[in-house]
Amino acid sequence: MTTREIYFKAYMVSDKPQGMFYYTQLQDGLELVRPTGWLDLCPDWHERNISLLTELEQVPGFMFWNISDECDIWLEQKSNKHKEVVSALAFVQREKPVRDYS
């Protein structure tokens, strides 16, 4: 799946204004799950968000986005507990936090 496809796959199911993508990275022989940080999912930010995801794909050891078909194939070889954990860490959403500076 392309980065754009990954992004819009998540965006199409999102119902909140912010989202965080997770990816798997191989580092020193360990498969690590990493977050992107919170992204604003408004249309004005789509291209910026896709650009950020594209940059993260260049991180040494990047394997795949956890919301991708590649992850699904990779998970076929893993235990049920592993599948459960990684599936929960694919794409999460939240309302924008309310900042009260009073």
C-alpha positions in Angstrom: 0.0 0.0 0.0 1.2 3.5 -0.7 1.6 6.1 2.0 -1.4 8.0 0.6 -3.5 4.8 0.7 -2.5 4.2 4.3 -3.4 7.7 5.3 -6.8 7.8 3.6 -7.7 4.3 4.8 -7.4 5.6 8.3 -9.0 9.0 7.5 -12.1 7.4 5.9 -12.9 5.5 9.1 -12.0 8.3 11.5 -14.7 10.1 13.4 -12.5 12.4 15.5 -10.3 15.3 14.5 -7.0 13.9 15.5 -5.3 10.5 14.9 -2.0 8.7 15.6 -0.5 6.1 13.2 1.7 3.3 14.4 4.4 1.6 12.5 6.8 -1.3 13.1 10.5 -0.8 12.9 13.3 -3.4 13.2 16.1 -2.0 15.4 18.9 -4.1 16.8 17.0 -7.3 16.0 13.9 -6.2 17.9 10.6 -5.4 16.2 9.4 -2.2 17.8 6.1 -0.5 17.5 6.4 3.3 17.2 3.8 6.2 17.1 3.8 9.2 14.8 2.5 11.6 17.4 -0.9 13.2 17.1 -1.9 14.5 13.6 -4.8 16.9 12.8 -6.9 15.1 10.3 -8.6 18.2 8.8 -8.4 18.3 4.9 -6.1 21.3 5.0 -3.5 19.1 6.7 -3.7 16.0 4.5 -0.7 16.7 2.3 1.5 17.7 5.3 0.5 14.5 7.2 1.2 12.3 4.2 4.6 14.0 3.8 5.3 13.3 7.5 4.4 9.7 7.0 6.6 9.5 4.0 9.5 10.9 5.9 9.0 8.3 8.7 9.2 5.5 6.1 12.8 6.5 5.6 13.8 5.8 9.2 16.3 2.9 9.2 14.6 -0.4 9.9 11.1 0.9 9.0 9.0 -2.2 8.1 5.4 -1.1 7.6 2.5 0.8 8.9 0.4 -1.3 11.3 -2.8 -0.4 9.5 -1.4 -1.8 6.2 -1.9 -5.1 4.3 1.8 -5.8 4.8 1.2 -5.8 8.6 -1.7 -8.2 8.2 0.5 -10.6 6.2 3.3 -10.3 8.8 0.9 -11.0 11.7 -0.1 -14.3 10.1 3.2 -15.7 11.5 2.7 -14.3 15.0 1.0 -15.5 18.2 -2.6 -14.5 19.0 -1.4 -12.2 21.8 1.0 -10.5 19.4 -1.8 -10.0 16.9 -4.0 -8.5 19.6 -1.4 -6.0 20.7 -0.3 -4.9 17.3 -3.9 -4.6 16.1 -4.7 -2.2 18.9 -1.7 -0.2 17.9 -2.5 0.6 14.3 -4.4 3.9 14.3 -6.0 5.6 17.3 -8.1 8.7 17.5 -9.0 11.5 19.9 -10.8 14.7 20.3 -8.6 17.7 20.3 -7.6 18.4 23.9 -9.2 21.4 25.5 -6.5 23.7 26.8 -7.5 25.6 29.9 -4.9 28.2 30.8 -6.9 29.9 33.6 
